[in-house]
């Protein structure tokens, strides 16, 4: 697995988890979905992704989406 796939997997898990939590506990969990979406939008413009930097530090191979920015 490379950094790009790990970031997409992490974002997808956060979105699905917040949707489940919003149904089981409180609708405020949807703010996590909004945060994940906003972070994905800004990363598409800037190439800066904190999750990508963390995964790179954990030793995952680089991908092409965040190349040179991590």
N, C-alpha and C positions, 0 to 999 in steps of 0.2 A: 504494500500500500504506500502511496506517496502522499505528500502534503495536501495536494489538491483534493484527492479523494477523501482524506481524513477531514478536511474542512467541510466538504459537502455532507459527509456522514454526520458530523457533529451538528451542523446547522439543521439538518433534517430531524435529528433526534430531539434537539431543543424545541423545534416547532411542534412536533408531534406530542412531546411531553407537556408543553404548555397548553395545547388544545385539550388533552386528557385532563390535566389538572384544573382547567377552567370549567370543565363539565362536572368534575367530582368535588371540587372544593369551592373555588371562588372565581368569578369572571376577571378579576384583576390579573390572573395568570396570563391573560392575553397580552399584557404588556411585554412579556418575554418574547412572544411571537413578533410583536412590533419591533422590539430591539433587534432581534435576529434579522428581520427583513431590512431594517435600516442599516445594519452593519454590512449586510450583503450588498446593498446599493452603494454605500460609500466605498467598499472594497473594490467594486467594479470600476469606479472612477479613479481612485487613488492608488490601488494596488497594495494598500496597507491593510493587513489583517492580523490582529493580535493572536487569533487562534493559529494561524499559519506559522507565526513566529514560535509559539509554544510547541507545536508539533515538530518544527524544525529542530528546536532545542532537545526534544525527546529522541531525535535521531532518525526521523523519517526522511526518506529520499525526497529531494525537491521535485516539484512538478513544473509545468509551464505557466500556469495561471499566476503564480506569485513569484516567479523567477526574478531574482535580483532585488526583490523587496523584502525578503526574509533573512 
